[in-house]
Amino acid sequence: GGIVKKITNGFIEVVQDNDRTNIYFTGHDHKTISDKKLSLSAIAKVNDKQIPMQLTFENNHYSTNPANSYLHKENNFVLMLTFTFGGKVNHETFDLNNK
């Protein structure tokens, strides 16, 4: 039910619900990649302004509950992820405008 992108070692899926942004990392075998094997930071870009997002890892995925009124429920932002996995730094962007 989200946006899926293929990465070198697997897949990233970003799923929006009413008040959270959920980020799932899975390997090519579709098994969850744990937070011990990767590090992740997320920034929301809204009208050329970058807002850092606080992430938590629970139930095999990362999630954030944006407090900023531009992000909360409207889901009108570009999610920019920077993650380190397998010793390499990677960047992915997800356009969540009107999703």
Number of C-alpha atoms within 10 A of each C-alpha: 8 15 14 15 14 14 15 10 14 16 19 19 17 19 17 17 12 10 15 17 21 19 23 19 24 19 15 12 9 10 12 15 19 17 16 7 10 15 12 16 14 21 18 24 19 15 10 9 9 15 17 13 18 14 18 13 14 10 8 15 18 19 21 16 17 20 13 10 9 14 22 15 17 14 22 18 23 19 23 19 16 15 16 14 17 10 9 8 12 13 13 14 15 16 15 21 13 8 13
